Amino acid sequence: MNKHFILYLKALGIWLVLAMSAIIVALFRNGVLLPPFGEQTAHQIGTLIFLIVQFLIIYLFIKQINLKETRTVVSIGIFWLILTVIFEFLFGHYMIGHTWEKLFADYNLVKGRLWLLVLLNNLIAPIISSKLIKNN
């Protein structure tokens, strides 16, 4: 098999781990953070927790497969970004039943919604991880 195909298959597997971890953090947010803090603060704390979890998973993946080529690392980040957006909108709308307005509202940084940072992390965490690994 083509080595790029295998790499993207592995990246897809890691993205599934990222998606599952997002669901776990969302359950934690709704069950633990929401009652004492309210929706907005719970969203913000939950997003920050997920950003850390997401970065650690991505770092360990990049380190494990020893990815150092910038072009490949960037393409993996773009791949994860696209998968996340597709999942967020299709799963969020068709499976959970969120309105399009609610889904788009989560991207409004001005109103304290931080989900856009998750997309940014999808894109730049592989690059940062690769650079950190190169320097060690």
Secondary structure, 3 states (H helix, E strand, C coil): CCHHHHHHHHHHHHHHHHHHHHHHHHHHHHHHHHHHHCHHHHHHHHHHHHHHHHHHHHHHHHHHHCCCCHHHHHHHHHHHHHHHHHHHHHHHHHHCCCCHHHHHHCCCHHHCCCHHHHHHHHHHHHHHHHHHHHHC
